[in-house]
Amino acid sequence: MATLKEIRTRIGSVKNTQKVTRAMQMIAAARLRKAQSAALDARAYAKHAAEMAHRIAERAGGEIDPYLQPRERMERVELLVLTSDRGLCGGFNANLLREVERHWDAYAAHGVEVHCTTIGRKGRDTLKARGRAVRDSLVGFYETLSFAHVKALAEPIATRFLEGAIDRVELVYNRFRSVIAQDITREVLLPMVPEPHAAGVMVDYLYEPSCAAVVHGLLHQALIARFYQACLESIAGELAARMSAMDNATKNASDMIHMLTMQFNRARQASITKELLDIVNGAESLKQ
């Protein structure tokens, strides 16, 4: 049985841990509001940008833009995997990476060559530890996230697609749904899939420098907006998952402190009872 000193030390250790988890919960909650707002705004922007690009592409007619051109044969796929740089966020990363590996194996089983780019330390470390070949990895990307940074990352990938080095680009990330839930999402980034939109009145436009150039530019911007939205969704999902995980950890620490306090009180009561019995027995011995 643990001594009183050992139990007291353990109670102090759990209390210190509880302070850390509570602080992390509060920090995540404070950052979540801003991240959630940014994710929802980007979701609306990306949707409308894609709708506008595809609507104009439909009106333009003629040749299909290279961003929209499906490949006859799919031989090479690039996975863009968005995870967090830090842990302590429940199953946020583990669940996503299991899904990534499942799709990776499914492609490999059909003879498709898989290339992978990870954003976030957890994705890079886990996939490399499991023997997966990671083409490129970015750590600390979310700390300075901006539309310009996303554009700098997306453009080389788009160039590889346009040149035929890869046949499909997929985004795998956690889509923010609510504070207590995130949806593992796999989206085909390239070739771009037309965004559904309501039919409207056909309006003719004048294009400068050309119709094809305008359509390609709009599709390019819509592509970057979709990638940027996924990054913001991942950040909001990470903060929500960390807030929930730290809340559970804080509650578990409270339960453990209560259990250890009860154990400490029982041990102290047993120690006092033993001392009283020793005193009584000693007094009886003196009487005899």
Secondary structure, 3 states (H helix, E strand, C coil): CCCHHHHHHHHHHHHHHHHHHHHHHHHHHHHHHHHHHHHHHHHHHHHHHHHHHHHHHHHHCCCCCCCCCCCCCCCEEEEEEECCCCCCCCCHHHHHHHHHHHHHHHHHHCCCEEEEEEECHHHHHHHHHCCCCCCEEECCCHHHCCHHHHHHHHHHHHHHHHCCCCCEEEEEEEEEEECCEEEEEEEEEECCCCCCCCCCCCCCCCCCCCHHHHHHHHHHHHHHHHHHHHHHHHHHHHHHHHHHHHHHHHHHHHHHHHHHHHHHHHHHHHHHHHHHHHHHHHHHHHHC
